[in-house]
Amino acid sequence: MIIAEGGSTKLDLVVVDEQNEERRYSLPGINPFYQSVEEMAATLKESKIKCEKESVLKNVYYYGAGCAFEEQTKAIKESFKLALHSENVEVESDLLAAARGLFGHGKGIAAILGTGSNSGYYDGEKIADNVSSLGFMLGDEGSGGYLGKRLVSDILKGLTSPEITTKFFQEYDTSKEEIMENVYKKPFPNRYLASFVPFIAKNIENAYINTLVMNSFREFFKRNIVHYGIYDTKLISFVGGVAQQFKRELSLVALQYGYKLQEVQKSPLEKLVEYHKTR
């Protein structure tokens, strides 16, 4: 079987064979909101996964971004069937992957801060409540794409210090025109903007950068997490590279809103593999 988990930036897969041995693969991300079935299938075909025995590839358990609606779920299933001839493909959201990885069969608020962002209240079996992320254009507060968008926008509007502006253009050797083309004309603008997160992390002690990060996390809590106060819990756990990279800042913002940061995982994949091997 295949257990796959990922978002717009990357897709991590674990192939478990008949002897319960595992092989791991890392692919570019796929997202049914931004890609066709054929484009997603092409990404899967280009990997070495197809060299596995077809009997091993028959069952797929996929957790990913953009899987909240029937049309997108169907597209993911078709891409695996087209690329790997998989017969049984179960598709679940990346949010359920986060919740299962963080809480197992326990309850709590599960959140994602990666290229995109999401959150939900998990009742031990399913996501019982979810404030919709709304994606890159309308939401994704606190995510890598959101942080990158705020940084680039401020730089191009002249709202940052000369020091930060100079550092940015020296590090990325880019221009306003190139940035605008990547954001408005090329696919995956969220992935492109999230690629500036390492610069933000490197300069986190700068007052402007620190404020940008803290305010972005405040937006995430204010527009998403406070809703779950009706469940009488103040514990929250995260998965995702942004959450891991900025754990200190995230913890401080959580406290400001009366929440305690319980756990941060870069990826829930390890615990998902355990979950499916024991089903």
Helices and strands as residue ranges (DSSP letters): E 2-6, E 10-16, E 22-28, H 37-45, G 48-51, E 59-64, H 70-84, E 88-93, H 94-103, E 108-113, E 117-122, E 127-129, H 135-138, H 144-156, H 162-172, H 176-184, H 189-194, H 197-202, H 207-223, G 225-231, E 235-239, H 241-245, H 247-256, E 260-265, H 269-277
